[in-house]
């Protein structure tokens, strides 16, 4: 496979597992993976820019919020003195609370957008169907099907059962719905209005059966300036 892949790694969305598979199957093809934004990428961070494929991952925002808390990503609980999931949700969903990470507080998947509001990645892989999504992406860029199947067969674990990465050991329940009461669900639904619409999720999970999220180019403003210079988009 000749394509070179750059991974915009959204925290707590299965990105480490994706990188693990690339390192197992196509170690020379993954040329970049970081939690940085599109603007952090050099104008050309590969040997041939026309050969580069930009991709990212997404996750049900309600599930993402549980993982964010229980993993203590970036020391967030320590920074804000958070002692419970309820406190975490109430502070995160308060637009006036000065959350330590401004981008994540304004839009969970902000890294994959440029400063004009355009989605800058070619592929958005659903964490809920990562193996299927990765397979679709790689086959579309020339991967050999027989070799790819062999690599999956020898990979040895799937994302939902692995003991590292985004399956947080301190999280006692896999089903995110266990952690929400009516109050927390209501304020999180309001907070994630844009993410739920754009990435097609509801409280229970994806609202369609696709492994790839397709963001069309004809999106008009939904929420302006969730962080400086960026606009979240809504279908016209």
C-alpha positions as CSV (number, residue, x, y, z in Angstrom):
1,X,0.0,0.0,0.0
2,X,1.5,3.3,-1.1
3,X,-0.6,5.8,0.8
4,X,0.7,7.6,3.9
5,X,-1.7,8.2,6.8
6,X,-1.8,11.1,9.3
7,X,-4.0,10.5,12.4
8,X,-5.6,13.4,14.2
9,X,-5.9,11.6,17.5
10,X,-9.0,12.7,19.4
11,X,-8.6,11.8,23.1
12,X,-10.6,8.8,24.4
13,X,-11.9,7.8,21.0
14,X,-10.0,4.6,20.3
15,X,-7.1,6.3,18.7
16,X,-4.4,4.3,20.5
17,X,-6.0,1.1,19.3
18,X,-6.0,2.4,15.8
19,X,-2.3,3.2,16.1
20,X,-1.6,-0.2,17.5
21,X,-3.2,-1.8,14.5
22,X,-1.2,0.3,12.1
23,X,2.0,-0.5,13.9
24,X,1.0,-4.2,13.6
25,X,-0.1,-4.2,10.0
26,X,1.3,-1.1,8.2
27,X,4.0,0.4,10.4
28,X,5.6,2.4,7.5
29,X,2.3,3.9,6.4
30,X,1.3,5.7,9.6
31,X,3.6,8.8,9.4
32,X,1.9,11.0,12.0
33,X,-0.4,10.6,15.0
34,X,-0.9,13.1,17.8
35,X,-3.5,14.9,19.9
36,X,-2.7,18.1,18.0
37,X,-5.1,20.0,15.7
38,X,-5.0,20.3,12.0
39,X,-3.1,23.5,12.4
40,X,-0.3,21.6,14.2
41,X,0.4,19.6,11.1
42,X,3.1,20.9,8.9
43,X,1.9,22.0,5.5
44,X,3.5,18.8,4.2
45,X,4.5,16.3,6.9
46,X,4.9,13.4,4.4
47,X,7.1,12.7,1.5
48,X,4.3,13.4,-1.0
49,X,1.4,15.5,0.1
50,X,-0.9,14.3,-2.6
51,X,-0.3,10.8,-1.2
52,X,-1.4,11.7,2.3
53,X,-4.6,10.5,3.9
54,X,-5.9,12.4,7.0
55,X,-8.2,10.5,9.3
56,X,-9.7,10.7,12.8
57,X,-12.1,8.9,15.1
58,X,-15.3,9.8,17.0
59,X,-17.3,8.3,19.8
60,X,-20.7,8.7,21.4
61,X,-20.3,11.9,23.4
62,X,-22.1,10.5,26.4
63,X,-19.8,7.5,26.4
64,X,-16.8,9.8,25.7
65,X,-17.6,11.9,28.8
66,X,-17.6,8.8,31.1
67,X,-14.2,7.8,29.7
68,X,-12.8,11.3,30.0
69,X,-13.7,11.3,33.7
70,X,-12.7,7.8,34.7
71,X,-9.3,8.0,32.8
72,X,-8.5,11.4,34.4
73,X,-7.2,12.4,31.0
74,X,-4.7,15.2,31.4
75,X,-5.2,15.1,35.2
76,X,-8.5,16.9,34.7
77,X,-10.1,15.6,37.9
78,X,-7.1,16.8,39.9
79,X,-7.0,20.1,38.2
80,X,-10.6,20.9,39.0
81,X,-10.8,19.0,42.3
82,X,-13.5,16.7,40.9
83,X,-14.6,13.9,43.2
84,X,-17.5,12.3,41.3
85,X,-18.9,11.8,37.8
86,X,-21.9,14.0,38.7
87,X,-19.5,16.9,39.5
88,X,-17.5,16.2,36.4
89,X,-20.6,16.4,34.1
90,X,-22.0,19.5,35.9
91,X,-18.7,21.4,35.5
92,X,-18.0,20.3,32.0
93,X,-21.5,21.1,30.8
94,X,-21.5,24.6,32.4
95,X,-20.5,27.0,29.6
96,X,-19.3,29.5,32.2
97,X,-17.0,27.1,34.0
98,X,-13.3,27.7,33.1
99,X,-12.4,24.2,32.0
100,X,-8.6,23.7,31.8
101,X,-8.8,22.6,28.1
102,X,-10.7,25.2,26.2
103,X,-11.0,23.3,22.9
104,X,-12.5,20.1,24.4
105,X,-14.8,22.2,26.6
106,X,-16.3,23.9,23.5
107,X,-16.4,21.0,21.1
108,X,-15.4,17.5,21.8
109,X,-13.9,16.8,18.3
110,X,-12.6,20.3,17.6
111,X,-9.2,19.0,16.4
112,X,-10.5,17.7,13.0
113,X,-11.8,21.1,12.0
114,X,-9.8,24.0,10.5
115,X,-10.3,27.6,11.7
116,X,-12.9,28.3,9.0
117,X,-15.1,25.5,10.2
118,X,-14.3,23.0,7.5
119,X,-13.7,19.4,8.4
120,X,-10.1,18.7,7.3
121,X,-10.0,15.0,7.6
122,X,-10.9,12.6,4.8
123,X,-12.1,9.8,7.1
124,X,-13.9,9.8,10.4
125,X,-14.0,6.3,12.0
126,X,-16.6,5.4,14.5
127,X,-15.1,4.0,17.7
128,X,-18.1,1.7,18.0
129,X,-17.2,0.0,14.8
130,X,-13.4,0.6,14.5
131,X,-12.4,-2.7,12.9
132,X,-15.0,-2.3,10.1
133,X,-14.1,1.4,9.7
134,X,-10.4,0.8,9.4
135,X,-11.0,-2.0,7.0
136,X,-13.1,0.2,4.7
137,X,-10.6,3.0,4.8
138,X,-7.6,0.8,4.0
139,X,-9.3,-1.1,1.2
140,X,-10.3,2.1,-0.4
141,X,-6.7,3.1,-0.4
142,X,-5.3,0.0,-2.0
143,X,-4.8,-2.4,0.9
144,X,-4.6,-6.1,-0.1
145,X,-7.7,-7.8,1.3
146,X,-6.0,-11.1,2.0
147,X,-3.1,-9.5,3.8
148,X,-5.4,-7.3,5.7
149,X,-7.5,-10.2,6.9
150,X,-4.3,-12.0,8.0
151,X,-3.2,-8.9,10.0
152,X,-6.6,-8.8,11.7
153,X,-6.4,-12.5,12.5
154,X,-3.0,-12.0,14.2
155,X,-3.9,-8.8,16.0
156,X,-5.5,-10.8,18.7
157,X,-7.9,-8.4,20.4
158,X,-10.7,-6.1,19.6
159,X,-11.3,-2.7,21.1
160,X,-14.1,-3.6,23.5
161,X,-12.1,-6.2,25.3
162,X,-8.5,-5.0,25.3
163,X,-6.8,-4.3,28.6
164,X,-5.1,-1.1,27.6
165,X,-6.0,2.1,25.7
166,X,-9.5,3.4,26.0
167,X,-11.0,0.7,28.1
168,X,-10.3,2.5,31.4
169,X,-9.5,0.0,34.2
170,X,-11.0,2.3,36.8
171,X,-14.3,2.4,34.9
172,X,-16.5,-0.3,36.6
173,X,-19.3,-0.4,33.9
174,X,-18.8,-0.5,30.2
175,X,-22.3,0.8,29.4
176,X,-22.2,4.5,29.7
177,X,-25.9,4.8,30.4
178,X,-25.3,3.3,33.9
179,X,-23.7,6.6,35.0
180,X,-26.4,9.1,34.0
181,X,-29.5,10.1,35.9
182,X,-32.2,12.3,34.3
183,X,-30.5,15.5,35.3
184,X,-27.0,14.6,34.0
185,X,-28.5,13.3,30.7
186,X,-30.5,16.5,30.2
187,X,-27.5,18.8,30.7
188,X,-25.2,16.7,28.6
189,X,-27.7,16.5,25.8
190,X,-27.9,20.3,25.7
191,X,-24.1,20.6,25.9
192,X,-23.5,18.1,23.1
193,X,-26.2,19.4,20.8
194,X,-23.8,20.1,17.9
195,X,-21.8,16.9,18.3
196,X,-24.9,14.7,18.4
197,X,-26.3,16.3,15.3
198,X,-23.1,16.4,13.3
199,X,-21.8,12.9,14.1
200,X,-25.3,11.3,14.3
201,X,-25.5,10.0,17.9
202,X,-28.1,10.0,20.6
203,X,-27.9,8.9,24.2
204,X,-28.0,5.2,23.3
205,X,-25.4,5.3,20.5
206,X,-25.2,5.9,16.7
207,X,-28.4,6.8,15.0
208,X,-27.3,5.0,11.8
209,X,-25.5,1.7,11.1
210,X,-22.5,3.2,9.3
211,X,-18.9,2.6,10.5
212,X,-17.8,5.8,8.7
213,X,-19.2,9.3,9.6
214,X,-19.6,11.3,6.4
215,X,-19.7,15.1,7.0
216,X,-21.0,16.8,3.9
217,X,-19.4,20.0,2.6
218,X,-22.7,21.9,2.5
219,X,-23.1,22.7,6.2
220,X,-24.2,26.1,7.4
221,X,-23.6,27.7,10.8
222,X,-25.2,26.0,13.8
223,X,-23.1,27.3,16.7
224,X,-20.7,30.1,15.8
225,X,-17.3,30.5,17.4
226,X,-17.2,27.5,19.8
227,X,-13.6,28.5,20.1
228,X,-11.7,31.3,18.4
229,X,-11.8,31.1,14.6
230,X,-13.8,27.9,14.4
231,X,-17.4,27.2,13.5
232,X,-19.4,24.0,14.0
233,X,-21.6,23.3,11.0
234,X,-25.2,22.3,10.5
235,X,-26.7,20.7,7.4
236,X,-28.4,23.2,5.1
